[in-house]
């Protein structure tokens, strides 16, 4: 994980009961806890490791509408408003900047892809626009890349993952939520088929409802309950430079790199054109659901079979309330950084903007992205287990839309008018 992640202490003692228990201390879980606490609903959030220890501190920090599916843009628009108001809401900085995001194109096919997306969202009246090579140079001076142009959305932006989720979590505590770290939830307690509590490694908590928001661990937790959530893992590897002068504060995505300014003055960089796809047993079990996605994106995936396969295979898929769960065996999912992809990213970026040839690497890290067959999350109640709601499988989009996703989950739990139409995120679509 990034060494800039803000860590803080929380309670150790379990309360006997709460109205809602949230499983998972990432951006979605903590924003749901905040929303529920603001409504004076008693809520306990349980995190097996530490707050934002996995993908919520390992992502790139981008907050974007650009290139999202038409039905997914409303979630991003709602998140924009919540991010902008977050500092005032919680009384703390989250590093949010509406600095804009620009995606670049070298070929006519890439330009057409951006234009097709822009045409698909015309009804939403976004501020996204196509830009030519001259405008690219104006927005990010000093480049040597052979760009035809790209697409630019001035109202997109970014926040700092290493401080945002911890800051929101602390605000949730101040407003009445209970957060406990280093406490894994093993399973649910049910009475007459409905949720009546949770079993943790430290004891039981009675509750009326549970929100499962534990990212890449959600498939395993649900599988132990007899619920199949189709997700497969991808690994994104990232580097951060030391403070340096750069071409722009706009976040920029090229075909084989991306960069954005970090709060400390350095840049967050990744090889945008390649993700590691570690083979697991789940590829045999549910891989057929991903045939269309694999066909379209095979050039972006580096298929790998190695230590991740054996570590995953060694973790239980079925356990009881008194047994040691996988979540106690692996407190923080910490995949190895793929250094040659980081090297590629920096080389490709340096060729496009020579100023990065002098960049010094401050740190590197990697994170697990859980991907659904349609690359959209699930934010829905589980009909087969009344009282269980899930908000998970964000396919790499969770941080940017996190505040809206967390609030939507809280709305579903509270049975109030939802912040937006939840129908695109129904669980049944993946069956």
Secondary structure, 3 states (H helix, E strand, C coil): CCCCCCCCCCECCCCCECCEEEECCCHHHHHHHHHHHHCCCCEEEECCCCCCCCHHHHCCCEECCCCCCHHHHHHHHHHHHHHHHHHHHHCCCCCCECCCEEEEECCHHHHHHHHHHHHHCHHHCCCEEEEEHHHHHHHCCCECCCCCEEEEECCCEECCHHHHHHHHHHHHHHCCCEEECCCCEEEEEEECCEEEEEEECCEEEECCEEEECCHHHHHHHHHCCCCCCCCEEEEEEEEEECCCCCCCCCEEEECCEEEEECCCCCEEEECCCCEEEECCHHHHHHHHHHHHHHHHHHHHEEEECCHHHHHHHCCCCCCCCCCCCHHHHCCCCCCCCCHHHHHHHHHHHHHHEHHHHHCCEEEEEEEEEEECCCCCCEEEECCCCCCEEEEECCCCCHHHHHHHHHHHHHHHHHCCCCCCCHHHHCHHHHC
